[in-house]
């Protein structure tokens, strides 16, 4: 009789799929033929490809059809849809149980089956199904299978990110509960299509209440709170083992605020996202936190963090601008302040949240006033530390770092990370013009733990170190420092700081490009669009001339919209040279109702005369008519420089 076939379709991520294939190969040995079937992992590494075949198909539909055909074969077929540690001999056990039901398909996991057994005697994918009970696939002594875990999300209009979030979550949890607060896009449909149980709820300007409504729908022992713009990474098996042996009620989870799409690094902090459902509840309208349920004992926190990371893209500049996060949070935080009553025990927490929301909205002076309230009342150390961090940031943003020592000393007394304290003091010394003191403090910016158990990254001091070197006449050393940091941690060595030092040292941009890894170059293309146009323009030029990278044309065309018409025309021609006319900055300006009528008219004229675009010529009279009288001379001067024939016609008219 032919060997049974084990088809691995675990497709959470290519890496997870490879781990599952490797684990199955190890567990079944030569007892079965193993086949990979995953549209998101088109090619297995050589070490696996030698032992596992691959079903054809690049799309999910193609792979699903290939799997269905394979299950209707003349041998026993097991389809494994989710990875996990498997006991030696698990396949024999599964096939023995399935052998008692030769006319049906066995299923493990009713809500979202993660293992199916198709006996050789069943040739139809529509055959009756039964629950595959009495099967223990876990290794002896592995009791984590008895502990259940729910993912809980509150969402609104997250169609662009929620699929990636849910796909990453599936291997980690037993259920995914999505509480929708009123989406107007395809969020609900996408969430359901990706395996979530969706509750169509409402929004009442209170994050804590919304999270509690989601929590009420969860059924597992543990809860993992996730946002739609977060992607979980780690090992699902390791997480299960962790919560199975965990004695605490509340566990910190590392959140990584990535700075570019696809990034896996950035500013990290620890947040309480993993907790026992029976013990925890949410409190707070904004910056909500997990607390103990009313009438119960305080939660016991874990001494170690969860073995997972949540990659959070929501604070990337484009996302913040699109969603208006800062203004939304500010309105909620202000409402919480207005709702305070005399002697409210939450006064410090509410005012701290309000101060942080004001800071995020760029209202630094108001934020400092709000944060000072925290120091006027007794409260928990964590709240004071959060207030101190926000206050030091506000003082730095307003050029008042010299005033920060009172907050810095307060944070030091509460156990703030020594490296961060040293960085704050170095910033204050720089603001005071004391380079010697700044260098002394920077020598103390080392890896150290904060009160939440997070390691302070000393690379956060790279920009300040480089600026000290530049001011000391060592601009070349500053460039070397930032290039080195950018190689390993691009987010901590921003492009604008690097180009500033490169300009001071005379370092050609081409040398910087040669020294950068691909990920840092990718990041630079996102950074330039929010930088000063001069250096951003020169960087895009270097990338185009040195590498002919077409992405530089796209970025350069965006940057050019903020520059003179000469640069706009240069990038318009480059866009055509690169075969990207749709990114022409002249067209973008001409169509932009937010641009001045004069600039739109000139852009349209250049398109008509220089680039001979007929639709622009047809649109020009209306654009010229829209120019206010006080801008006529400005337009004529520009036309004389860039479209002289049209200038002559306008003057003659």
NORRAKA-V68578 format. One record per backbone hydrogen bond with DSSP energy under -1.0 kcal/mol. NH is the residue of the N-H (numbers start at 1). CO is the residue of the C=O. Records with the same first field share a line. If there is no record, write none. Layout:
BEGIN
NH: CO + CO
END
This chain:
BEGIN
5: 76
6: 33
7: 78
8: 35
9: 80
17: 13
18: 14
19: 15
20: 16
21: 17
22: 18
23: 19
24: 20
25: 21
26: 22
27: 23
28: 24
29: 25
31: 28
33: 4
35: 6
36: 53
37: 8
41: 38
48: 45
49: 45
50: 46
51: 48
52: 48
53: 34
55: 36
63: 59
64: 60
65: 61
66: 62
67: 63
68: 64
69: 65
70: 66
71: 67
77: 118
78: 5
79: 116
80: 7
81: 114
87: 137
90: 87
93: 89
94: 90
95: 91
96: 92
97: 93
98: 94
99: 95
100: 97
101: 98
104: 101
105: 128
106: 117
107: 130
108: 115
114: 108
115: 108
116: 79
117: 106
118: 77
122: 119
127: 124
130: 105
132: 107
133: 131
142: 139
143: 141
146: 143
147: 144
150: 222
151: 175
152: 224
153: 177
155: 179
161: 158
162: 158
165: 161
166: 162
167: 163
168: 164
169: 165
170: 166
172: 169
173: 169
174: 149
175: 149
177: 151
178: 197
179: 153
180: 199
181: 155
190: 186
191: 187
192: 188
193: 189
194: 190
195: 192
196: 191
197: 176
199: 178
201: 180 + 199
207: 285
208: 284
210: 206
211: 207
212: 208
213: 209
214: 210
215: 211
216: 212
217: 214
218: 215
222: 148
223: 275
224: 150
225: 273
226: 152
230: 227
231: 311
233: 309
239: 235
240: 236
241: 237
242: 238
243: 239
244: 240
245: 241
249: 300
250: 300
251: 274
253: 271
255: 269
256: 310
257: 267
258: 256 + 312
263: 260
269: 255
271: 253
273: 271
274: 251
275: 223
276: 249
277: 221
279: 276
280: 276
281: 291
283: 289
289: 283
291: 281
293: 279
296: 293
302: 250
306: 252
308: 306
309: 233
310: 254
311: 231
312: 256
313: 229
316: 313
320: 316
321: 317
322: 318
323: 319
324: 320
328: 324
329: 325
330: 326
331: 327
332: 328
333: 329
334: 330
335: 331
336: 332
337: 333
338: 334
339: 335
340: 337
344: 341
347: 344
350: 346
351: 347
352: 348
353: 349
354: 350
355: 351
356: 352
357: 353
358: 354
359: 355
360: 356
361: 357
362: 359
363: 358
364: 362
367: 363
368: 364
369: 365
370: 366
371: 367
372: 368
374: 371
376: 373
384: 380
385: 381
386: 382
387: 383
388: 384
389: 385
390: 386
391: 387
392: 388
393: 389
394: 390
395: 391
396: 392
397: 393
398: 394
399: 396
400: 395
403: 400
404: 401
408: 404
409: 405
410: 406
411: 407
412: 408
413: 409
415: 412
416: 411
421: 417
422: 418
423: 419
424: 420
425: 421
426: 422
427: 423
428: 424
429: 425
430: 426
431: 427
432: 428
433: 430
434: 429
435: 433
438: 434
439: 435
440: 436
441: 437
442: 438
443: 439
444: 441
445: 442
446: 444
450: 454
453: 450
456: 448
460: 457
461: 458
462: 459
465: 461
466: 462
467: 463
468: 464
469: 465
470: 466
471: 467
472: 468
473: 470
474: 469
478: 474
479: 475
480: 476
481: 477
482: 478
483: 479
484: 480
485: 481
486: 482
487: 483
488: 484
489: 485
492: 489
493: 490
498: 494
499: 495
500: 496
501: 497
502: 498
503: 499
504: 500
505: 501
506: 502
507: 502
512: 508
513: 509
514: 510
515: 511
521: 517
522: 518
523: 519
524: 520
525: 521
526: 523
527: 523
528: 524
530: 527
531: 528
536: 532
537: 533
538: 534
539: 535
540: 536
541: 537
542: 538
543: 539
544: 540
545: 541
546: 542
547: 543
548: 544
549: 543
552: 549
554: 550
555: 551
556: 552
557: 553
558: 554
559: 555
560: 556
562: 559
563: 560
568: 564
569: 565
570: 566
571: 567
572: 568
573: 569
574: 570
575: 571
576: 572
577: 573
578: 574
579: 576
580: 575
583: 580
584: 581
588: 584
589: 585
590: 586
591: 587
595: 592
600: 596
601: 597
602: 598
603: 599
604: 600
605: 601
606: 602
607: 603
608: 604
609: 605
610: 606
611: 606
613: 607
617: 613
618: 614
619: 615
620: 616
623: 619
624: 620
625: 621
626: 622
627: 624
631: 628
632: 629
635: 631
636: 632
637: 633
638: 634
639: 635
640: 636
641: 637
642: 638
643: 639
647: 643
648: 644
649: 645
650: 646
651: 647
652: 648
653: 649
END
